[in-house]
Structures are given as C-alpha cells and as structure tokens.
Amino acid sequence: MILVVRHLADPVSDALACLLGPRLRSLYIEGWLAGCTVVHTVGPAGVTTRMSDRGGGILLDDTTAVVLNRVAHVAAPAFLQAPPGDSDYATVEATAAFWSCLEGLCCPLLNAPAALRMAGTGAELGAAGHAAAAGLHTRLMRMTTRSRRDESPTIQPFAGAGIVPVGAPGVMRLPNSGECGTLWVVGDKVLGDLDGVDGAAALSFARRIGLGFGTLQFVRSPTRQWSWTGFDALPAPAPAAVLDALAGYLLGHEMAADVEEAS
C-alpha cells in the first residue's frame, strides 16, 4: 500500500492516482483533523502507526510501503472565524501534530516536512549552505547593512517581499538573471541534465534537506556555469516522464515490502 498526503487541488497526486489505481491511498490534509484517526503504539517491538478515515477505512498501517508528502501548509478549519491570535496558534499546533505523525512513521517518507522547513522555503541561506556542502556551485551572495542607489533593482530584503529602500539592509545574489535550468529529484534518482552539474551532488543535497520528490533550480552565468538557486518540494504540474518515474519508484517500494513480508 502507498499513501500520499495531499491537498484537495493537486494535479500531481491526481495523476499518480490514475497511474497507481487502488494501490494508492490519499489523505486530504484539509479534513484530516476532523476526519482522520492516528494511533501511535509503542511496545517491545517498537513503534507502529495506524491511520484510518472516519468510515474506518485504513489509510496507513504496518503494510504501508512508502508515504509521499505533498502538503504545503496545514490548516485548522474549525478556527477560521477565531481571532487572529487563536487562529494562528491553532494552525501552529495542527502543523506540529502533522509533523509528529509523519516523523514517527516506520516506512520511507518522501519530503520530510521538518527537515524541509529547517532548510528554508527554497533559496534561503540555510538551503544555500546545504547546496554548497553537497558540492553544488552556488551563486555569489553579498549582504549589506546599507544598500547603495545602484543596487536597488537587484537587492532583496532579508525576509519577506518588497523593494529595499536605498540605505536599507538587504542581500544580493549574483547572477540574478540568465538562462534557467531544472533538475527533478525522484527518490534516489536525479532526472535531467545540466552541463557541469554533478548528479551525485544534486542527490546529496536533496538527501540533506529531506527532499524525496521535487525540483532543483539553477541559473547560468555569463561564463556558462550553472549555479544552484533554489528548490521546490511541491512542483506542479510534472512532465509525464517524471510522473512515470515517481510511480515506478513508489511501486518498487511496495514490491520490496511485499517480498519482505512474504519472507
């Protein structure tokens, strides 16, 4: 059995459902708090996890081979009309509960939410450090406490969006424009080919940040060198070849689990 944790609107999960049929179970994050029961059992044999829907249908148990996380955010619908402070607190608690459920699984997890969040949301300094440590070439980063007038079109704020006023602190990444390239991470493989980008380094970076399915973005400098610029753990849509590779990877885990159980 394979489980995907997803949003109601997710073309990648929809395509997987068509490819995998009844082998794939879906947990919709929009209703998991009200419509899903999660039981962790700690015993002499270790920890087991069981998830079931409101009707008693099994979503995850000890026969689940692999889980794909496709969740961008965890909502708490019951608190949508609550004061902002209460709503924010409920969302944080719901997110923590969701992370705890996924981190406690006994089967492989593609896209571990805690590790991905620690790496940042794509192109932040933490992720850039992981990329450099993995052996990927990264962009030159210049941080300043006081931006100059000629930097205003290219400098970015340290947090949030918007334009950095002249004289304000910010960060500049060079090159900031040019030809763009993408590599796809699908389990233990990297799909795509960019001249000079080491696939093993790209896979090492993905493992460092918990990325099991997603994209790595690059930009080409005037010297023709590809530099890492960010990652996306929720790419959509995905090319047919990538979806086929993902379905094959998930099925491979299911077949391996069946063989282990039979032996």
Buried (B, 14 or more C-beta within 10 A) or exposed (E): BBBBBBBEEBEBBEBBBEBBEEBBBBBBBBBBBEEBEBEEEEEEEEEBBBBBBEEEEBBBBBEBBBBBBBBEEBBBEEBEEEEEEEBEBBBEBBBEBBBEBBEBBEBBBBBBBBBBBEBBEBBEEEBBBBBBEBEBBBBEEEEBEEBEEEBBEBBBBEEEEEEBEEEBEBBBBBBBEBEEBEBBBBBEEBBBEBEEBBBEBBBBBBBBBBBBBBBBBBBBBEEEBBBBBBBBBBBBEBEEEBBBBBBEBBBBBBEEBEEEEEE
